[in-house]
């Protein structure tokens, strides 16, 4: 939780958990949740994805995603190999990916230097 206080992280995890629960148990769309929480649809998707990877815990999901990215980064020699492998892993975890997911490091939480 670099750059965030423990108190704020707990508050966020409660809020993110509520977003994840509502999305998982209702027909509420990403867009509707975004409007309700005053965040973008993309941010809602990130929250839901990270909560899903972390079994409901956003910050655990961030760590799971970072660990997988690091594992793939050590395995493959360039970004063009890592991204499809990462996206394939996300799909295997039951997470939908966007077709334009190839220009960013999804879920990594850090800047990519290449």
N, C-alpha and C positions, 0 to 999 in steps of 0.2 A: 504494500500500500504506500509506495513511495510518493511523497508529496501530499498526503492526506492524513488528517488526524484520525486516531482510532475512533473517536466519537463520531466524526463525520462519516467514516466508513460504516459504522454500525447503523447510522441513520439511513445512509444510502442502501445498505443491504436490506433493510426493512422495506424501503420504498421499492427497490428493484424486485424484491420478493413478491410484493403486492402486484406489480406489473406482470411479472412472470405467471403468478397464480391466475390472475384474471385472464390473461391471454390463453393459458393452458386449459382453463375450465369453462370458457365461454366462446361465443362467436365474435367477440370484440376484435376489430382489425388493428393492425399496427398503426394505421392512420388515426383511428379513433383514440387509441391510447396516447399517441403523440399529442393530439389536441388536448386531451384531458390533463396531461402532465406538462404541457407546454415544452415538449421536446420534439425533435424530428422523428419521422418514421424510421429512418436509418438508425438513430440512437435507440429507439425501442427495440429494433431488431438486434442490435448489439447487446442490449441488456438481456433480452430473452435468450439469445444464444449463449452468453456467458453463464447465465443461471442454469441453463440446460446442461452445459458442460460441467458445472460445479454442483450438480444435484440440488439446485435451488439456491446455492450460495454464489453470488456474483463474483466475489474476489477469488474464491477457489476455482471458478471457471476461467478467470483470467489467467491464473497460474497454470492450469491444465493446458490452455491454449498456448501460452508462452513456452511451456515445456515441449509440447509437440513441435512448435515452430523451430525451437533450438535443435531438437532431434533431427528434423528434416534438413535444417541448415548444415548440420554436421555431415549428413548423409549425401547431400547433393551439392554439386559445385556451383550452380548459379540459380538465380531468382526464377528463371523460366522453367526450371525443374521443380523447384520448391513449391511454387504456388499451386500447380495442378495436384501435386501430392497432398498438400495441405487441404485443398478444397475437397479432394476425394475422401480424406480422413473426416472432414466435417460432415460430409454426406453419410459416411458410415456411422456417425454419431447421431444421425437423424436430424441434421441441421441443413436447411435449405440454403443454397448459395446463389448469389447473383452472377449473371454472366460477366459483368464488368469487375468481378472480384480479382482481377489480375493486375491492377495497377497499385494496389495497396496491400499492406500486410494486415489482413483481418485479425482482430483480437490480440495483436501482439502488444500494443501499448507502448511501443518505442519506435524511434525513427530507424528506418532501414538505410544502411549505408552500402551502396554498391557502385 
